[in-house]
Each structure stands twice: as structure tokens, then as C-alpha cells.
């Protein structure tokens, strides 16, 4: 097995998939990348058993096809020591000896048998649902929701991004029970309805490779696994088992009190006041009246407090309402519109945070946060 590859290009591919590998693996072979050379295509695989990420490189100078497992941490650190230059890999797949020849020298390491690497899971052909969508749509769907996923070992269905496919649209949802984000694309339609919950780790990994993809991504899934096919990458992962909560039921439909405010001004105000909130509760009080909003936080333990008053367009009754300020600021920071709308019914019910405008046709973003009880 022999091939020539750019040190920088190879390093970029390995770093993209290397985050799959756990620091401690139950199987020692999972500490390695699987290199497989067929024709002029080098396929490299990393896995933690739950998630497998595969990347492909097209090489110009190859000979002697084969496969071998190469220590992951070592090869990434080794390649990072080079300026971009061609490297020649001479690999004996019987003795697992690996010779790497650079412009200035030669290095020798030892790999492992490719047969020891776990086999990829296969989707059940009679249960597969598939959809193609622009990579940017999938990237936006994950990026706009993943921050709101939960981290609750007793409710694993909350610890991932919910994909919901319909003939009218495709929806991404995440919630940690304190807040909820729904990202919908009405310009993307599925042939048949289906849904799955993508765990947080593969969702984070997918974000990285989707950002590099100029074309469409093909999504296929059955009752246990999902596969995402891109031009140079393929990811296969085990799905979260269980039923995602009926998120529609918690979204309030009657919200007569509406505030429109500059997003950046509001976000900066929240971040300033957040510094003065009690670290245990992160409570912030928001007072709305007379086309202005005042945000206030204090920490009695340290005798500190702060308030900030901003102009807004407010149509509704005077109201005092409390939030976890870190949760609210994170919602606002994940919107990109110039202005946002905050819709409320009363201080005890869920509040909606919406963009006033969007640059993407067919995009529909809804964010929800549960209030906290505040004293007078």
C-alpha cells in the first residue's frame, strides 16, 4: 500500500473526523484511524462505536491498494509539525510497518490490522426514510438549535436535535425544558413524514463538515441509525431512542403583549446586567412599560446590582417578568436579525422570542423561554 498526499490536506481531513475519537475507548483499536486505499481514493474512518465519521481524499499518485489502522493522536501531532509538503506513505499491510518519507527525512511507525476495526452499521432497507437538502439548510438547522439541547441523563430524548420531516416542511427542534428552539424550512419538503433525534455529539461533528459542503446532503435513517452523505464525508450514528415531547403544545398562541427592540442593543444590555446576577439563580427582572424596557439584576450576597433601560416599541400592559438571564441572552445571540420581537401573555407563561426579519426565504425561527418567579 503506497500513496502520496499533501501533509496539510491530510491533516485537515484527520482533524475534521478526529473529534469522534474518545479520550478513553473500550476497544483499543478505536484509538486509531482506519486508512483504506482503493483506486485513487483514500478513505479514512474514525469511530467511537456510537458515531462513525468517514472522509475521502482523491490522490494522484497511488499504488498497491490496501487497508491499515494508524494511531490517531500520533499521526495528527506528527503531521502538524510540517509546513505543507508532499509526504510518501509506504505501508506493509502484512507487518503493519509504516514508512513516511518527507522532503527532508524519513519516519517509521507501526500500525494495526484493519480487520480489527469495527464494521459499519447498516440501515435496514425496508425501514429507510431519505431526504436531500442543501447543506446550508442542515447547517442552519443544527446551529440554531443545538445550544438549547438538554444534558439530562434521566431524559435522554432531550439531549439531542429533533429532526421532523413533513411533506410541507422540515423542522429542527431542541429543548432543555427551560427553553425551546424551533427552526423550520418551508422551502424544503419531504416525500413522506418521518422523524428522529440526533444526539448532541454527532450533531456537533456534523456542523463542522456541513460548513465545508457546497452541495446537498443526503439524509437517510431507520429506527436505530442515521446516515449523512456529503461530497467528501459520510457520518453514521446511533439515534437517541424514545419519543420527543409534543413541543407544539407548549408554544403559546395568544400573546397580546408584544415588544420590538434592536437585537444588538438588547443583547449588550443583557450581557452587562448578567454580570450582576446571582450566580446560583441567574435571575434577571424585566420591566416593560411606556415603550421602554428595564432589565435589572442583583446579587445580595455581594451587595451588587445593575439596571439598564432601553427604548423599544411595546404594545401591551405594564409587566414585570423574570428570566434566567444567561438563557435569554443565549437565545438572542443565536438570532441574526436587526430587530427581534418578544411576545408575552402574562408573567407566568412561556415567552416567545422571534426575528422581525430574515434573509433566507422559507426560514421560520421560533424561540421560547420559560419565566421565573420574581418578587415585587
N, C-alpha and C positions, 0 to 999 in steps of 0.2 A: 504494500500500500504506500503510494508516494504522491505527494501533491505540493504545489507552490501556492502560497497565499500571502496577501498583504498583512503585515503584523497588525496594523491599525484596524483594518476591516474585520479581521478575525476577532480582535479584542472587542470591538463594538458589538458583534453578534454574541459573543460569550457573555459580556456584561448584561446584555438585554435579557438573556434567559437564565443567567446565573442566580438571580434573586429567588428562583424557585427552590433552590437547594437549601435545606435547613442546616443550622449550625450543628445539630445533633440528629443523626439519622439512625433508624432501627436497622437498616441494611447498609453495610459499609460501601457497597457498590454505588449507592446514591450520592456519595461524595464525589462522584466523577461525572464528566460529560461523556456521552456516547457519540463518537465520531463514526459516521458511516459514509463511505465514498462509493457512489455508483455513477458511472459515466463521468461527466464533468460537474456533477452536483455533489457538494459536501453537505450532508445533513447532520446537524448537531442537536442532541437531545439532553434536556435536564429534567429531573423529576423528583418529587417527594412522595410518590405513590398516589397522593390525592390530586395533584396537579402536574401535568406534563407539558413542557413548552419546547417546541421544535423550531429551529431556524435553518434556513437553506442558503448556501452560497454557491454561485456559479464560478467555477475555476477554469482558467485557460490551459494550465499545464498540469495534467494528471496522468497517472498510470497505476496499474495494479490495484483494482478495487478491493475493498475490504472494510472491516469494522474493528474498533477498539475503544475501550473506556480509558479516559485520560483524567488524572486528578484535577479537579476543578479549581480549587484555590491556587494551586501551584501554577497551572498554566495561565491563569488570569494575571497573577502577580508577575510572572515571567514576561509575558507579552507587554505589560505596562512599562517595562524598563527600556523598551525600544522606541526610537523615533520610527516613523513609518518607513518600512522597507520590506522587500520580499523575503519570506522565510521558506525554506525547503524542509518538508517533513518526510523522512524515510522511516517507515514503520514495519516491523516484522510482526505479523499477526499470529505467529506461532510462539515466539518467545516473548512477545509484547514489548520488545525493545523499541524505543522511540528516539530517533536522531533528528535534531533540529539544527539546520545549517543557516547561519546568518551571513551578512556581508563581512563580518569581522571574526567569526569563530563558529564553534560547534558545541552543542549541549546534548547530553544523553539522559533520558529518564526512562522509567518503566511504567507501562500501563497495565490494564487488566482485561480479562476476556470479555468480549462484547456479549457473549451468551449469558453472562451473569446478570445483565441489565434487565429489569422487569419489562414484560411485554406490555404494549399499549392496550388500554381498554377499547373495546369496540362497541359502537352504538347498535342497538337492536333494530334491524332493518324494518321490521313490521311496526315499530313504535316511533320512528323518527319523524320529527317536525323540522322543517328547514325554512330559512328566510335569508335573503340577501338585502343588505342595506349599505349606504355609504359609510365608510369608516368614520367620517367626521360626526355622523349622527350617533353612532355607537359610542364614540369617544365623549361627545357631549352628554349623552345619557348617563354614562358611568361617572364622569367627572362632576356632574351637577347633583349627584345623589349619594355617592359613596361616603362622603363625610358624615352623613346622617345615619349610617348603619349603626346597629347596636353592638354591644360586646357583653352579651348575657349568656352564660353557659346553660342556663335553665330555659332559655327561649332562643334556640339556635336559628329559628326561621327569621329572627330579626337581625341576624348577623351577616346579612348579605343584601345584594341588589336584586329586587324582584323584576323580572322581565315578563311583560304581559303583551302577547301578540293578539291582534284582532284584525278582522277584515277592513276596519276603518282607520286603525292607527296602531302604533307601537308605543308602549308606556314603560318607563323605568320608575321604580318606587323604592325608597328606603326610609326606615323609621327606627328610632330607638325608644319609642313610646313617649318621649318628651317633645319631639319634633318629627315632622314628616315632609319629605320632598317627593313631588310627582313631576317627572319630566316626560312630556308626551310629544310625539311627532305625528301630526295628522297627515303629513305628506308621504308617509311610509305605511304600506298596507300589507298584511299577511294573507296568504291564501286560506289559511284556516286558523282558528283560535288555538292558543296554547300558552303555557307559562312555565317558568322555572325560577329558582332562587340561586343566583351565582354568589358563592362565598366571597368574603372580603379580599382574601389573599389573591386568588386568581383575577378578581376584578381589578385590583391594583396593578398586577402584572400586565393585564390586557391594556390598561391605559397607556402604558409605556410603548407597546408595539403599535397600537392604533394611531398614536401620534405621528408615526413614521409612514403610515399607509396612505397612498394617494388614491387607491381604488376602493372597491367594495369589499366588505367582509361577509363571508358566508357563515351563518349560524345554524347549527344542527344540534338537536338534543332529543333524548329519550327520557325515561323515568329516572335514570340514575346519573347520566353524564351529559355534558355539553361539549361541542367541538366548535372552535372558531378558526376559520381558514382565511389567511391573508396571503399577500403575494409571496412574502419571504418567511412567514411564521405560521405555525399551527399550534393552538393550545387545546388540550383536552383536560377536563377537570370533572371531579365528582361534585354533584349538586347537593345543596342543603335539602335534606328530606323533611317533609312536612308541608303544611298549608300556610301560605302567607295570610296574615289577618285581612279582614274585609276593610281595606283602608278607605273605601268610598264613604262608609258610614260615619267616619269621624270628621269629614270635611263639612263644615257648616255652610249652609246655602243662603241663610238670611243674615246679612251683615250690613245693617243700615249705617253704621258709623265708619266713615272712610277718610283716610289721611293720605295725601300725596306729598312726598318730600324728596329732596335731592339725595340720591343714594350715597354719594361720597361724603357729603356733609354729615349725614346721619351716621354713617359708619365711623367716621373720625370721632364724632361725639360719643358714640357708644364705647369706642376703644379708650378714650380719655377717662370716662366715668368708670369703666371697668376696673381701672387701677385702684379705685377706692372701695370696691365691693368686698364684702366679707368673703374670704377665701373658701369657707365651708359651704355657704349658700349661693354665692354669686348673684344675689338678689339685686335687681335694679327696679326702681319705680318710674313709671312713665305717666306724666300728667298731660292730658290733652284738653285744650280749650282755646277759644279766640284765635284760631288759625296759627297756633304755635304749639310746640311740644317741648316739655321739660323732662329731661332724664336726670335721675338722682340716685346716688348710691352712697352708702356709708358703712364703715366698719367700727362699731362701738368699742371693740376690743383694743383698737389702736387710736381711737378718738380722731378719725379722719372721715371726711365726707366731701362730695363734689356734686355740683349740678351744672347742667348745660341747657340753654334754651335756644331753640331753632324755630325759624319761620316754616310754616307748612300750609298746605291747603287742607283744612279739616272741615268736614261736613258731618256733624253728629253731636251727641250730647257730651257734656263735660264728663271726663272719666279719669280715674286713677287705676292703673293696671301694672302688675308686676311680672317680671321675666327673669330667667337666668340670663344675665347679660352676655355671657360667653356664647350661649346657644344662639341668641338673637343676632349678635354681631357676625357669627359664622354663617348664618343664613344670608344676611345682607351682603357679606363679602363674596358669596358664591353666585350672586346676580351680577349682570353686566350692564344693565340699563342705566340711563342717566337718572331717571326718577323711578321710585318704587311706590306702590300703593299698599297700605296696611288696612285691612278690613276687619272690623270687630262688631260683635253683637253686644256683649257685656263683659265685665272683667273676669268672669268665671269660666268663660267658654273659649275654645280654641280661636286663635287669631291667624288670619291669612296674610302672607307677605308675597306680593306679586310684582313682576316688572311692568312698568307702564308701557314700554315699547320693546320691540325685539327686532334684531337684524336678520333673523333666519325665518323664512317663510315656512309656516306649518308648525313652528315651535310653540309649545304651550307649557309654561313653568308655573307650578304652584308650590308654595312652601307654607308650612303650618307649624305653629309653636303653641304649646300649652302654657297658660299663665300660671303665676304663683300668687299665693295669698299675700296681700300687703296690709299693714296696719294703717290706720288713719294718722 
